[in-house]
């Protein structure tokens, strides 16, 4: 199994509010530094995104890719790569755990494999930067009530 990078953060909001921001792909360019465009291509019977096209600019990694999303209950979403110009794989998930007092622990797990050769240590560092920025952006977005 491929190595993955994982990190967690506590957000001062209920899990439903956090997941609401995670599921609102159209607004990703407003709060994620790396996502420049997001377009929902397919939705499930509940209106949740199943396929999303993302235009990403994460410094060393610039890509136009499509992800397939799987929703597990109300507190977990995972994704896998459908197609990409630069990536061989991109698997990740957000898992939300309710805490006391309308707080949520969010765990983001990510595995990235690029088509160009890259040392594992550099790849893990890039994953960590992506995760930390995403969690910080998510926390700020949710807690601001935007």
C-alpha contacts under 8 A as a table, 3 or more apart, distances in Angstrom:
res1	aa1	res2	aa2	distance
2	X	111	X	7.28
3	X	111	X	6.74
4	X	109	X	6.76
4	X	110	X	5.60
4	X	111	X	4.62
4	X	112	X	7.81
4	X	124	X	7.60
5	X	109	X	5.71
5	X	110	X	5.36
5	X	111	X	6.39
5	X	124	X	6.51
5	X	127	X	6.30
5	X	128	X	6.35
6	X	107	X	6.94
6	X	108	X	5.62
6	X	109	X	4.23
6	X	110	X	6.33
6	X	128	X	7.51
6	X	131	X	7.44
7	X	107	X	5.67
7	X	108	X	5.59
7	X	109	X	6.67
7	X	128	X	7.86
7	X	131	X	6.89
7	X	132	X	7.28
8	X	105	X	6.65
8	X	106	X	5.37
8	X	107	X	4.19
8	X	108	X	6.24
8	X	135	X	7.65
9	X	105	X	5.68
9	X	106	X	5.40
9	X	107	X	6.69
9	X	135	X	6.69
9	X	139	X	7.93
10	X	103	X	6.81
10	X	104	X	5.58
10	X	105	X	4.40
10	X	106	X	6.20
10	X	139	X	7.83
11	X	18	X	7.91
11	X	103	X	5.68
11	X	104	X	5.23
11	X	105	X	6.33
11	X	106	X	7.31
11	X	139	X	5.57
11	X	142	X	7.62
11	X	143	X	7.12
12	X	102	X	6.51
12	X	103	X	4.53
12	X	104	X	6.54
12	X	139	X	7.95
12	X	143	X	6.29
13	X	17	X	6.31
13	X	18	X	6.69
13	X	102	X	5.18
13	X	103	X	4.76
13	X	104	X	6.15
13	X	142	X	7.15
13	X	143	X	6.78
14	X	17	X	5.41
14	X	18	X	6.54
14	X	98	X	6.95
14	X	102	X	4.64
14	X	103	X	5.45
14	X	104	X	5.93
15	X	18	X	5.05
15	X	19	X	6.05
15	X	75	X	6.79
15	X	96	X	6.25
15	X	97	X	7.14
15	X	98	X	6.08
15	X	102	X	7.85
15	X	103	X	7.40
15	X	104	X	5.60
16	X	19	X	5.13
16	X	20	X	6.00
16	X	74	X	7.35
16	X	75	X	7.69
17	X	20	X	5.01
17	X	21	X	6.65
17	X	142	X	7.06
18	X	21	X	5.40
18	X	22	X	6.41
18	X	104	X	7.79
18	X	138	X	7.85
18	X	142	X	6.10
19	X	22	X	4.86
19	X	23	X	5.93
19	X	74	X	7.70
19	X	75	X	6.99
19	X	96	X	7.98
20	X	23	X	5.26
20	X	24	X	6.28
21	X	24	X	5.23
21	X	25	X	8.00
21	X	138	X	7.50
21	X	141	X	7.66
21	X	142	X	6.68
22	X	25	X	6.99
22	X	138	X	7.65
23	X	48	X	7.17
23	X	49	X	7.38
24	X	27	X	5.89
24	X	28	X	7.09
25	X	28	X	5.24
25	X	38	X	6.00
25	X	39	X	7.17
25	X	40	X	7.10
25	X	52	X	7.92
26	X	29	X	7.42
26	X	37	X	7.83
26	X	38	X	5.54
26	X	39	X	6.39
26	X	40	X	7.50
27	X	30	X	5.42
27	X	31	X	7.23
27	X	38	X	7.76
28	X	31	X	5.57
28	X	32	X	5.55
28	X	35	X	6.35
28	X	36	X	7.86
28	X	37	X	7.60
28	X	38	X	6.74
29	X	32	X	5.58
29	X	33	X	7.00
29	X	34	X	7.68
29	X	35	X	5.23
29	X	36	X	5.07
29	X	37	X	5.98
29	X	38	X	7.19
31	X	137	X	5.76
31	X	138	X	7.23
31	X	141	X	6.48
32	X	35	X	5.75
32	X	133	X	7.58
32	X	134	X	6.25
32	X	137	X	5.92
32	X	138	X	7.75
33	X	36	X	7.62
33	X	58	X	7.79
33	X	133	X	7.58
33	X	134	X	7.98
33	X	137	X	7.97
34	X	56	X	5.40
34	X	57	X	4.92
34	X	58	X	4.95
35	X	38	X	7.04
35	X	54	X	6.57
35	X	55	X	5.84
35	X	56	X	4.65
35	X	57	X	6.39
35	X	58	X	7.99
36	X	54	X	7.50
36	X	55	X	5.47
36	X	56	X	5.86
36	X	57	X	6.85
37	X	53	X	7.95
37	X	54	X	5.63
37	X	55	X	4.95
37	X	56	X	7.38
38	X	52	X	6.83
38	X	53	X	5.71
38	X	54	X	4.60
38	X	55	X	6.51
39	X	52	X	5.61
39	X	53	X	5.13
39	X	54	X	6.57
40	X	43	X	7.35
40	X	49	X	6.13
40	X	50	X	7.79
40	X	51	X	6.12
40	X	52	X	4.42
40	X	53	X	6.39
41	X	49	X	7.62
41	X	50	X	7.61
41	X	51	X	5.29
41	X	52	X	5.37
41	X	53	X	6.81
42	X	49	X	5.98
42	X	50	X	5.33
42	X	51	X	5.01
42	X	52	X	7.14
43	X	46	X	7.62
43	X	47	X	5.29
43	X	48	X	5.22
43	X	49	X	4.33
43	X	50	X	4.92
43	X	51	X	6.94
44	X	47	X	5.28
44	X	48	X	5.48
44	X	49	X	6.43
44	X	50	X	6.10
45	X	48	X	7.46
49	X	52	X	6.74
49	X	69	X	6.68
50	X	68	X	5.47
50	X	69	X	4.75
50	X	70	X	6.72
51	X	66	X	6.71
51	X	67	X	5.57
51	X	68	X	4.52
51	X	69	X	6.10
52	X	66	X	5.47
52	X	67	X	5.37
52	X	68	X	6.66
52	X	69	X	7.84
53	X	64	X	7.19
53	X	65	X	5.67
53	X	66	X	4.23
53	X	67	X	6.48
54	X	64	X	5.82
54	X	65	X	5.48
54	X	66	X	6.15
54	X	67	X	7.83
55	X	62	X	7.79
55	X	63	X	5.95
55	X	64	X	4.44
55	X	65	X	6.52
56	X	61	X	7.50
56	X	62	X	5.44
56	X	63	X	5.10
56	X	64	X	6.13
56	X	65	X	7.81
57	X	60	X	7.90
57	X	61	X	6.14
57	X	62	X	4.37
57	X	63	X	6.57
58	X	61	X	5.02
58	X	62	X	5.93
58	X	130	X	7.74
59	X	62	X	6.65
61	X	86	X	7.65
62	X	86	X	7.54
63	X	84	X	6.88
63	X	85	X	6.10
63	X	86	X	5.95
63	X	87	X	7.76
64	X	84	X	6.11
64	X	85	X	6.43
65	X	81	X	7.52
65	X	82	X	7.53
65	X	83	X	5.56
65	X	84	X	4.29
65	X	85	X	6.79
66	X	81	X	6.24
66	X	82	X	5.38
66	X	83	X	5.31
66	X	84	X	6.56
67	X	79	X	6.13
67	X	80	X	5.55
67	X	81	X	4.64
67	X	82	X	5.28
67	X	83	X	7.28
68	X	79	X	5.36
68	X	80	X	5.40
68	X	81	X	6.34
68	X	82	X	6.23
69	X	77	X	6.79
69	X	78	X	5.68
69	X	79	X	4.38
69	X	80	X	6.80
70	X	77	X	5.65
70	X	78	X	5.28
70	X	79	X	6.13
71	X	74	X	7.53
71	X	76	X	6.04
71	X	77	X	4.49
71	X	78	X	6.60
72	X	75	X	6.90
72	X	76	X	5.13
72	X	77	X	5.95
73	X	76	X	6.32
75	X	95	X	5.94
75	X	96	X	4.97
75	X	97	X	7.16
76	X	93	X	7.16
76	X	94	X	5.68
76	X	95	X	4.56
76	X	96	X	6.20
77	X	93	X	5.55
77	X	94	X	5.49
77	X	95	X	6.78
78	X	91	X	7.43
78	X	92	X	5.54
78	X	93	X	3.97
78	X	94	X	6.42
79	X	90	X	7.75
79	X	91	X	5.55
79	X	92	X	5.42
79	X	93	X	6.25
80	X	89	X	7.27
80	X	90	X	5.71
80	X	91	X	4.53
80	X	92	X	6.83
81	X	84	X	7.36
81	X	89	X	5.63
81	X	90	X	5.15
81	X	91	X	6.51
84	X	87	X	5.52
84	X	88	X	7.32
86	X	114	X	5.99
86	X	115	X	5.69
86	X	116	X	7.59
87	X	90	X	6.93
87	X	112	X	7.35
87	X	113	X	5.89
87	X	114	X	4.23
87	X	115	X	5.39
88	X	112	X	7.74
88	X	113	X	5.21
88	X	114	X	5.14
88	X	115	X	5.31
89	X	111	X	7.52
89	X	112	X	5.68
89	X	113	X	4.97
89	X	114	X	6.94
90	X	110	X	7.27
90	X	111	X	5.71
90	X	112	X	4.60
90	X	113	X	6.46
91	X	110	X	5.79
91	X	111	X	5.18
91	X	112	X	6.62
92	X	108	X	7.19
92	X	109	X	5.19
92	X	110	X	4.22
92	X	111	X	6.19
93	X	107	X	7.89
93	X	108	X	5.66
93	X	109	X	5.29
93	X	110	X	6.74
94	X	106	X	6.62
94	X	107	X	5.63
94	X	108	X	4.67
94	X	109	X	6.69
95	X	106	X	5.75
95	X	107	X	5.17
95	X	108	X	6.63
96	X	104	X	6.34
96	X	105	X	5.73
96	X	106	X	4.69
96	X	107	X	6.50
97	X	104	X	5.55
97	X	105	X	5.06
97	X	106	X	6.50
98	X	102	X	7.29
98	X	103	X	6.17
98	X	104	X	4.60
98	X	105	X	6.39
99	X	102	X	6.57
99	X	103	X	5.01
99	X	104	X	5.29
99	X	105	X	6.74
100	X	103	X	6.06
106	X	135	X	7.90
108	X	131	X	6.59
108	X	135	X	7.50
109	X	131	X	7.62
110	X	127	X	6.62
110	X	131	X	7.36
111	X	127	X	7.15
112	X	123	X	7.40
112	X	127	X	6.92
113	X	123	X	7.80
114	X	117	X	7.16
114	X	118	X	7.46
118	X	122	X	6.75
118	X	123	X	6.47
119	X	122	X	5.32
119	X	123	X	6.23
120	X	123	X	4.97
120	X	124	X	6.11
121	X	124	X	5.19
121	X	125	X	6.26
122	X	125	X	5.07
122	X	126	X	6.23
123	X	126	X	5.09
123	X	127	X	6.20
124	X	127	X	4.97
124	X	128	X	6.10
125	X	128	X	5.01
125	X	129	X	6.24
126	X	129	X	5.14
126	X	130	X	6.21
127	X	130	X	5.12
127	X	131	X	6.10
128	X	131	X	5.10
128	X	132	X	5.98
129	X	132	X	5.22
129	X	133	X	6.05
130	X	133	X	5.35
130	X	134	X	6.05
131	X	134	X	5.08
131	X	135	X	6.06
132	X	135	X	5.23
132	X	136	X	6.07
133	X	136	X	5.16
133	X	137	X	5.96
134	X	137	X	5.10
134	X	138	X	5.96
135	X	138	X	5.00
135	X	139	X	6.06
136	X	139	X	5.17
136	X	140	X	6.18
137	X	140	X	5.17
137	X	141	X	6.00
138	X	141	X	5.10
138	X	142	X	6.02
139	X	142	X	5.33
139	X	143	X	5.91
140	X	143	X	5.34
140	X	144	X	5.92
141	X	144	X	5.34
141	X	145	X	6.58
141	X	146	X	6.04
142	X	145	X	5.36
142	X	146	X	6.72
143	X	146	X	7.94
